[in-house]
Amino acid sequence: MAIVLPPLVQRASPNRSARHGTGIDLLVWHETAGAYAGAVAWLCNTDSQASAHVVIREDGQQATQLVPLAVKAWHACAYNPRSVGVEHANVTAKGYATEEQLRVSARVFGWLCLHLNVPPRWSRDGRSPGVCRHLDLGALGCGHTQCGPDLSGWLHFLDLLHHELARGGFRKTWAK
């Protein structure tokens, strides 16, 4: 069965601000510290002082957009103005995503790369355009050193991303 973009629910997080004209050239992989519904609720709570553009459910069968792509979400500190943050709901050990969630995420990242003209290459430290794990951003990314797949999982994800881009057939619109 071919992987498709999941249904996208819209829910507005108040934790956002203007990009002030800064262009997007970085996509950041995040993972939550809990289940999908709780993560969405927390990222919509002003007390969290955090948000993401999109949260993907554990099984990959639904996603919620919390912040419009043209607006800055609060997910990676110094990188917020130029990045889009994608959270992956996770109730397992850190750095582990189900294969189904990885495949759907690769499709989502592929759509974002094409839609936002972000190169599908690993930005190892966030300085160059591309895709990265939150842990790759170090202290300037808020110091979340255990957020994202381990090296083998990340390389597998990048392979899936390139496979999805080669497969093509992306719909024109998905996220706003």
N, C-alpha and C positions, 0 to 999 in steps of 0.2 A: 504494500500500500504506500502510495506517495505521501510524503509529508506536506502539509498545507499550513498556512498561517491560521492560528487559532481564532475563534470568535473573540472580539475585543470589546470589553465592557468599558464605558467611560465613567470615571469617578474623579472629581476634582480635589487635589490636595492643595491646601492653602500654603504649603511650604514650597514656595517658588519665587522667582524674581526675574527681572529682565536680563537678557543677554547683552544689551546695549550694543547691538550690531556685531558682536563677535560671531564668527562663522563656526559651524560644527565640523570637526575633523577627527573626533575620537569617540568610540563606542566602548562603554565600560561594563564588563560583566560583574554583577554582584550576586550574592546569595543571602537569603534571609536567615534569621535565627529562629524561624518558626513557620507555621503553616500559612498558606496563601491568604485566607480570610483575615487572620490576625495581622499579617504583614501589611495588607492593604489598609486595614483600619489604623494601624500604628503610623503608617506613612501619610495618612490623612489627618493625623492628630497634631495640633500646633505644638504640643509639648515635646514631640519627637524632634522637631527642628531638622527633619530629614524627609526626603521624598525620592522618587525615581520617576522616570518617564513611563516605564512599563514594568509590570510584575507578571511573570509567567507562573501559572499554577504547577504544582508538583508533577502532574501527569501530562502537562503540556497542552491540555485540551481547552484551556481558556487563558486569557490574559486580560489585565486591567490597565488602561492608560490613566495615569494620575496627573501628568503634566504634559501640555502640548509640546511637540518637538521644538518649536520656535522659541520656547520659554526655558529658562534655566531651572532645572531641578536641583535639589540640595543633596548630593550623593557622593561627591568626591572632592570636596574642599576646593583647592586651587584650580582644579580641572573643570569645575562646574560650568564656567562660561562657554567652554568650547566642546563640551561632551554631552552625550546622551547616555543615561544610566538605565540598564535593564536588570531588574532583580529576578532571581530564580528562587521560588519558594522551596524551602529545604527543611525537612524535619529529621534528617539523618546526620551522620558525621559530616563535619565541614569538608567542603571540597568534593562532595559526592552528589551527582545529579543522576536521575534515571536516564537510561538510554533514550527513552521517548522524549523526555524533557530536553535532552541535549540536541536531538534531531530537530525538534520544533524550534529551539533557540537558534540553531544554525540557520533555519529558514527565516526567522525574525531578523537576525543579524544580517543575513543576505539582503532582505528587503531594505533594511536601514542603510546598508552600504550603498545600494543602488539609488535609493531615494534621496539620500543626503550626500552622495558622491564621496563617501569615506572609503579609502583603500582597504581591501580585506587582508591586510597584513598585520602581523603582531607588532604592536608598539610596546616594546619591552619595558619602557619607563614612562610612557605617556608623553614624551617630548615630541615624538614624530606622529604624524597622522596615522590612524589605524584602529585596531581593536586590542583591548587589553583586559586583564583581570584587575579587580580593585587592588589586589595585593601587589601588582606591578607598579603602582603609583607611589608607594612609600609614604614618607611623612607628609608630603604635599597633598597626597590623596586621603589624608586623615589617619594614616598609619594603620590601616586594616590589613595586617600582614597575613591573615589566614582566610581571606575572602576570595574564593574562586577555586577551580579545580587544581589539582597538583599538575606537575609538568606533563606527565603522560596523558592525563585527562584533558588538559588544555590543547595539547597537540592533536589529540583525537577530535576535539571540538573544531579546531582550525581546519582539519581535513574535511569534516562534515560541512563547514561553512563553504569551502571551495567547491565541494560536490554540489551543494545547493545552488551556488552561483552558476556553475556549469550546466546544471539541469534547467535553470531559467524558468520561464513561465510565471513570473511574479505578477500579481495583480497590481494595477496602477495605484489604488488607494487601499490603505489599511489603517494606519495611525494618522492622527492629525498633526 
